[in-house]
């Protein structure tokens, strides 16, 4: 059985979230910020293989698509899957309430 490879697209809101996370971490440690963003980006890109392994997010649905979450450290990467595309919509700190 050949696994389907998905294209991962990071939306503009998620890209802004990455920048904000990097800025926040870099206040204490620029080196840690770079490393963490690299590792988080690698985790996001891992969604190209088996994105349905991730559970459904409390947010539920977005424009008729099920919102899933990849938990990485203290962050939740929120994304949808349509056909062979994974679209990352946002990244939220796990302590924040789910968006409704």
HURARA-V145874 format. One record per backbone hydrogen bond with DSSP energy under -1.0 kcal/mol. NH is the residue of the N-H (numbers start at 0). CO is the residue of the C=O. If there is no record, write none. Layout:
<<NH | CO> <NH | CO>>
This chain:
<<5 | 47> <6 | 83> <8 | 85> <10 | 87> <14 | 10> <15 | 11> <16 | 12> <17 | 13> <18 | 14> <19 | 15> <20 | 16> <21 | 17> <22 | 18> <23 | 19> <24 | 20> <25 | 21> <27 | 24> <28 | 24> <32 | 28> <33 | 29> <34 | 30> <35 | 31> <36 | 32> <37 | 33> <38 | 34> <39 | 35> <40 | 36> <41 | 37> <42 | 38> <43 | 39> <44 | 40> <45 | 41> <46 | 43> <47 | 44> <48 | 45> <52 | 49> <53 | 50> <56 | 66> <59 | 56> <60 | 58> <61 | 64> <64 | 61> <66 | 59> <67 | 78> <68 | 54> <69 | 76> <71 | 74> <74 | 71> <75 | 91> <76 | 69> <77 | 89> <78 | 67> <79 | 86> <81 | 84> <84 | 81> <85 | 6> <86 | 79> <87 | 8> <88 | 77> <89 | 77> <91 | 75> <93 | 73> <95 | 92>>
